[in-house]
Structure formats: structure tokens, C-alpha cells
Amino acid sequence: MSKPPPNDALAELSEVLGADNVKTLVHTFLRDFPVSIRELASGDRQSRHRCAHSMKSNARLMGAHELSHRMAQLEERFGSPTGADLSPEEIAGLKAQFEAVAKPLREFVGE
């Protein structure tokens, strides 16, 4: 018996796309989000801005609204020419926040 989606956003998405397709999206999110966190710490401001925008949308799609909100703040910050870079503490905080979100997602997809 498969596990139900861990939140309303994924449950609704499953109704539209089917559970298997949603599980594929979740696998992709779990694989790509940590890579994107590393990309936020390097590269030029414009690429970090685009990366934060994409991460914001992906987190929202997964039903991770607090993480999406945090990425929106970073998107805004990187969109400003005077916005500060990420500190090592902020990167560690993002990783921790992702891990909290990832746990029920991993259970959902059987990882």
C-alpha cells in the first residue's frame, strides 16, 4: 500500500497528475534542491536570482510554504544590486529547513 501525499498541495497535484507523476516530481525536487542550495552560494547575482526564483516555485509546488517564502526573500535580495550574499550560517539554515521538508517527502516516495 502506498503512502498518501504528505500535504494538501501534493494531494491536489496527485488528483490532477496522478500519484506516479507526482512522485517523479518529488524525486526530482529531492535530488535537485540541495544542488541548487550550493548554486546559491556561488555564481553571479543574476544566476543566483534565477536560482532562488526556481527554488521558490519548486518549494511551493511541494507544499513547503515556509521554505518557498524564504526563497522569495532571497530572490528579492539577489534581485537588488545591494543585496547581501549568503552567509555560511544562512546556507546551513537552508539545508536544515530543506531536510525538515524532505523527511516526509522521502517517506512519501519510499526513499
C-alpha positions in Angstrom: 0.0 0.0 0.0 1.4 3.3 -1.0 1.7 6.2 1.4 -0.6 9.2 0.9 0.8 12.6 -0.1 2.2 14.4 3.0 0.4 17.6 2.4 -2.7 19.2 0.7 -0.6 20.7 -2.2 0.7 17.3 -3.2 -2.7 15.6 -2.6 -4.3 18.1 -5.0 -1.5 17.7 -7.5 -1.9 13.9 -7.3 -5.5 14.2 -8.2 -4.6 16.2 -11.4 -1.4 14.5 -12.5 -1.6 11.1 -10.8 0.4 9.7 -7.9 3.2 8.3 -10.0 3.8 11.6 -11.8 3.8 13.5 -8.5 6.3 11.0 -7.0 8.6 11.7 -10.0 8.3 15.4 -9.3 9.1 14.8 -5.6 12.1 12.7 -6.5 13.4 15.5 -8.8 12.9 18.1 -6.0 14.7 15.9 -3.5 17.6 15.4 -5.9 17.9 19.0 -7.3 17.1 21.3 -4.3 20.4 20.5 -2.5 22.3 21.2 -5.7 20.5 24.5 -6.0 21.5 25.5 -2.5 25.1 25.1 -3.5 24.5 27.2 -6.6 23.1 30.0 -4.4 26.4 30.3 -2.7 28.3 30.9 -5.9 27.9 32.4 -9.3 26.9 35.9 -10.3 24.0 37.8 -8.7 21.7 37.2 -11.8 22.1 33.5 -11.8 21.6 33.3 -8.0 18.4 35.4 -8.5 17.1 33.0 -11.1 18.1 30.0 -9.0 16.2 31.4 -5.9 13.1 32.1 -8.1 13.1 28.5 -9.4 13.7 27.1 -5.8 10.8 29.3 -4.6 8.4 27.9 -7.2 9.6 24.3 -6.6 9.2 24.5 -2.9 5.7 25.9 -3.3 4.8 23.1 -5.6 5.9 20.6 -2.9 3.7 22.3 -0.4 6.8 23.6 1.5 5.3 27.1 2.0 7.8 28.3 4.7 10.7 27.3 2.5 9.1 28.9 -0.5 8.7 32.1 1.5 12.3 32.1 2.5 13.4 31.6 -1.2 11.2 34.5 -2.2 13.1 36.7 0.3 16.4 35.5 -1.2 15.0 36.1 -4.7 14.2 39.7 -3.7 17.6 40.1 -2.1 19.5 38.8 -5.1 17.4 41.0 -7.3 18.7 44.1 -5.6 22.2 45.3 -6.6 22.9 46.0 -2.9 21.5 42.7 -1.5 24.0 40.8 0.7 25.5 37.4 -0.3 24.5 34.3 1.7 26.5 33.7 4.9 27.6 30.2 5.8 25.0 30.3 8.6 22.2 31.1 6.1 23.3 28.2 3.9 23.3 25.8 6.9 19.9 27.1 7.8 18.6 26.5 4.3 20.0 23.0 4.4 18.3 22.3 7.7 15.0 23.7 6.5 15.2 21.6 3.4 15.9 18.5 5.4 12.8 19.1 7.6 10.7 19.4 4.4 12.4 16.4 2.8 11.8 13.9 5.5 8.0 13.4 4.8 8.6 13.7 1.1 11.2 10.9 1.2 8.7 8.7 3.2 6.0 9.5 0.5 8.2 8.3 -2.4 9.8 5.4 -0.4 13.3 6.8 -0.2 
